[in-house]
Amino acid sequence: MLAGQCWPWQLPLLLAALSCLPAPSCAQLHYSVPEDREPGFSVGDLAKDLGVDVRSLAARNLRLVSEGGQRHFQVNLAAGVLLLDSRLDREALCGQSPTCPLHLQLLVMENPLQLHRVEVDVLDVNDNAPQFPKPEVVLEITEVANPGTRLPLEVAEDPDMGSNSISTYELSPSKHFALSINVRGDGVKMPEIVLEKALDREKVPVHHLTLTALDGGNPVKSGTARVTIHVLDANDNPPVCDPPISKVLLEENMPVGTLVTKLNVTDLDEGPNGDVEYSFKTSNNAPGKFTKLFSLDARTGEIRTKAPLDYEESSAYEIAVRARDKGSPAMEGHCHLRVELIDINDNSPEIVLTSVSSPVQEDAAPGTVIALIGVKDSDSGDNGQVRLQIAKELPFKLVSSFKEHFSLVTSGPLDREMASGYNITVRAVDSGSPQRATQKTFYLRIADVNDNAPNFSSPFDTAHIQENSLPGTSVFSVSASDPDEGSNAKLSYSILDNGMQDVPISTYFRIDQDNGTIYTVRALDYEQDKVFQVPVEVKDAGSPALSSTAVIHVFVLDQNDNAPSIVYPSVPKGSAFHQAIPALAEPGYLVTKIVAVDADSGHNAWLSYQLQESAEALPFQVERRSGEIRVTQALRESEDSHRLVVEVRDNGTPSLSASVVIVISPEENSVQDFSKSLDLPQSSPEDTNLTLYLIISLVSISLVSCVMFGLVAARCLRAGSASWTLAGCCRGTGRKPASHFRGQMKPDGFIKYLDVGGAGLTSQAQNYTSCFSPVSDQSDFLFVKPFS
């Protein structure tokens, strides 16, 4: 808090304190200050006016107390003057009061305690301009009002007082109005507007004036208000149609509700006097056809279509309209409208299918007539000229027979297998602007012709079947397809006898003519026939019928149905083979060799040799794979002959076997014709040369055989034989192999076993020995070589 001031809440406490003290000395000070002074303005010299020393004010603790809780002043203790603390607004402080005093309390707290009253008059300054209650004043006056009519106005307000308040009013120049000022009893000046010249609302419906209020200050301040005077209408003008007769061009077939025109009717009056209603002008004798086609909005004067318009029915319409206001009395005017229609291309071409030939054979020649088509268009001129067209990618074209009649003909070959039918769209386009088009689509079915032979998925196929299968066993199913349809695609299968087998193939196999499944007719024997070529023909039911063939190679799979056959030694059944050996034969001595064959193949023909168990221990053993019987221990001199039973067993399931009885007799003078071991003895130079000659001969024979096989295979291929195996080509000759040398074929066409007949191993004096390959499914082979 500044020095020399008291807060308002402290005033009651100070006054209460003063009331308890002896009466202090008091002084009354009076100052004045204009309201427009800035803060810090010096209001009065307190020290001088109170007659005290300036330096003693601070020591005596001078305080300033404002009444009413508002602080507008402060005391500068150093200078001893009263200063303005905030800007004053006389109008806010005192309103319209003629005087505006502010009361202050100066309290000297010590040496001695004193209370002084200070009154400060706030002087008015012309700081407010006159102001009207409303910035715009709206007045009304009828257009038939007489001159001299007065229109009172509201007075302006000015918060300033005296000469600074409102002094006079001014009105902007006007031909029809003037300003009059009257003074009331309280001195307030009342402005009024006086009509000086008759009005015409149709010429000037609204008058805009400016009213200015001026005060008497220096400088003069003013305030303005906009005065709007509306001239009220009187029904003194009839509705007028502009133009009275008009013409509208309108295209036919416009949508219902299309705006035809909006009548341009004016009525200079306003309100009900200028509110116009519209109606069609008709009579009972001639109601007018246009009333069925057009509607009239009674309020807006809009004429719209309420039904489709057709140029061909009527090209123009005459419409009469009455316009009537709502004045009293009412006044009316008349409008005449001519609506002329513009012809448009509003009729689409029409396509008429006279006849359609469906289906059409797929072998129809180009130019075959498919359909007769007619077109028509109810429009005329270019709007009625019609062009007919179809899609260019179709194998058809249009040929003009005569005006508005066309023929649809084939323009290329048809193929039902490529397209079983066509959706043909015929489009008709007229020459109008814009063009109108119509299209019609019809389906043309293509009838099938038997032009496709049945087709097997493969001309060759392979099947396998176990030998000894029951008759009627399914071997294979062939399948063919035919892109034709109906009876042309109904297939039947049959087996052809091509004479490649000794016995007709139909005695081995039959086929289901409907589904192509091949069955056996009888049980097959692998040892007799290892592969069959079955020609199958498929034929459709078309007319003429078409067919195709395929060859099925049926390979017979071996079963273990043949027991081993002992080739050497060859003894009658129930007899024994006698073999003499030296009495002094050492261990490893080759007594003899059992040679056996098996008509089966593969595992079923793998043979093993073994001795049947006996009560006594025998000094012999038989090699499991080669069948060689050798001495295992030295023979005793006193030993008699030994009886061995050699069993030969194959590897089939179940296993089959054969046996031979060998009686071995030790003799003193027996000649050793076999090697004592598996190792060959040293040969003489002559034997070596003989072996070389035999090898060269064997190689030569092999080369010649390969060349012969190649020639035979090439001949078979050139002959177009369906057989592609060497066995097939050989079988095609219809001859049986010689019994002396028989080659058995595996399904893959390779020689499996070679049987040697006629010259078996009859004695140990033979000059050849037989050797077998090791056990192998791919290399079972009998090789005969000389023995030194």
C-alpha positions, 0 to 999 in steps of 0.5 A: 500500500502506498504511503498516504493511503488507507484501504477501504476496509480500514475506514470504519476502524479509523472512524471508531478510533477517532470517536473515542478520542478528543475532538480533533481539528478538522478542515474542508478542502475542495478541488475540481478535475476534468474527467479526461485527465490521465493518471498522475495528474495533480489535483491539489497541493494538500500540504499548502492547503492544510498549512503543514510542512511537507516533511512532516506529512510522512512522519505524522503518518498521513492516510487517504481514505476513499468513500464507496470503496473506489480508489481514484486518488493517491497522495504523494507524501514527498511532494504533499500533493493529491494525484489522480490514480486512474482515469475518471469517467463522469458519466459512469460515476454520476450519470445524468446528475448536474454535479459529480463530487467525489468525497475523500478522507485525509487522516493524520494519525500522529502529532496531533490526530486530525481528520480532513474532508476533501471534495473533488468535483469531476468536471464534464468534458464533451467525450461522448457523441450523440447515439440513437437507440437503434442504428436503423429506424424503419417507418411505413407510409401508404403511397396515397398519403397526403402531403403534411403527414408526420412520422415521429422519430426517436430522440438521440441520447448523449450522456454529456451534460449542459452544452455538451448534450444534444443541440439539434438534428439534421436530415439528409436531402429528400424530394419527398420528406423534410425534418421538423423539430419540436421542443417538449416541456422538459426542453427535450427536442423531438425530431419528426419527418414531414411528407412534402410530396405525394408518393408512388410505390411503383416508382420508389417503394423504399426511401432511405434517409440519414438522421444526424444528431449534433451536440453543443460541445467544442468540437461538435460530436454527432451520431447518425441513424439510418431511416428506411421508409417503406411505401405501402402499396395500393392496388392500382396496377393490373398484372402484365404478361411479358410478352403477351404472346410467346412461343416455345420449342419443345422436343417430343416425348420429354419426361412428364414434369418437364418445365415448358416455360415460366410465365413472366407476369409482373404486377407493380403492386405488392402484397395481396395487390401484387400476388398473382394467381394463374389459371388456364383460360378455357370455355365450356364449348372449347375446353382445350386439349392442352389441359390434358397434356400440360399443368399450370402452377397457380402460384409460380406460373410454371407450365409443365408436361403432365403426359408424354407429347407425340409429334406424330399426334400433334405438332403444336398446342395453343395455351391461354393463361389468365393472371389475376391478383388478390387486390380489392377489387382484383385486377387481371391480365392474359398470356398466350403461349404457343408450344411447337414440338420438335420431332426426334428419333423416338422410335427404335427399329424393330427386328422380326425373325420370320423363320429360324432353322435350328439345328443346322448340320455341322457339315452345312455348306457355306451360304446355307440359309439359317434365318429370315429376318425383317426390320422396320422403323416407324420413324421417317427420313433418316430416322427410319433408315435401318442397318442390320449387323451381327458380330464379325467373329461368327461364321455367319453373315447377312445378305439383303434380300430386298428392302427391310428383309435379310437372310442370315447365311453361313459364311464358313465351316461349322464344327460342333466339336469346337462350338455346339451352338451360337448365341447370334445377336442381330443388331439394328441401328437407324440413321437418326441423331442420336442413333437408336438401336435394337438387338435380338439374340437367338440360339442356333444349335449345331447338329452333330455329324459323325466326322470324328473317329474314336481315339485311344489314349495310346495306340500301345499299352502293356498289361500283365497277368499271372499264368494259370489265372482262372478264365474270366480274369480281368486283364486290362481296360482300354478306353477311347473317346469320341468328340462326337455326340449321341449315337456318333459317340456311342462306342463298342470294343472288339478284339481283332484276329490278326493271325500273329498267333498260331491259335486265334487270339479270341481263344485266349481273350475276350473284351466287353464291347461296352466298357472295353475290359479285356478278360481271359477265355482260358488259363494261360501258360507262361511256359507256352506263351509269354506274351500276347499281342491283343489288337483292339478295335473301337467303333462308333455307332455313326453312319458310316461308322468310324473306328480306331485300333490299339495293340495291348501287349499282355505279358504272362507272369510266371508261377512256380508250376514246374518242378526242376528237371534233372538233365544229367544224369538221365536215368529212368524213374526208380533207377539209380545212376552208378558212378565209379571213382578211384579207390584212392580218390583224395578230398576234393575229387570231383565225382560227378555233376548234377545238371538240372533245369526248371521251365519256370523263370526268375526266382522260380527257376533258381535251383539248389542242390542238397543231399538227403540225410542218411543214417550214415555219414557220407564222405561226399558233399554236393555244391549247393549251387553248382550241383558238383559232388566231391569227395570230402574225406579219404575213402577207406579201402574196405568201403563198399559203394555209397548210395547218395540221394541228391535233391534239386529244389527251386526257389518258388513258393511253394518250392518244388523239387526233384531227386536222383539216386547216385551210387558211387563205387570205389574201384582200383582201376577207375580212370579219373576224368574230372578235376580234383578241385574247382581249379582247372589243371594246367593245359598244354600249348595245343589246348591253349590254341584250341581255347583261343580258336573257340573264343574267336569263333564264339565272338564271331558267332555273337557278332553275326547273331547281333546283325541278324537280330538287327535286320529282323527288327528293322524288317518288322518295323518297316512292315508296320507290325504292332509288335515291338519286341523281338519275341513278337517278331519271331512269334509272328512267323507262326513257327514253333521253335525246334525242340532241340534248342528252345529259347524261353522269353521273359516279359522284357524279351531277353533269353532266360534259359538255354536248354541243351538236349540230345547230347547230355552228359552220359559218361565221364569220358565226355570232352565237355563240362557244363558250367552255370553262372552264379545265382542271378535273376538277370544272368542265368545262362548255360555255357558249355566249354571244353574240358582238357 
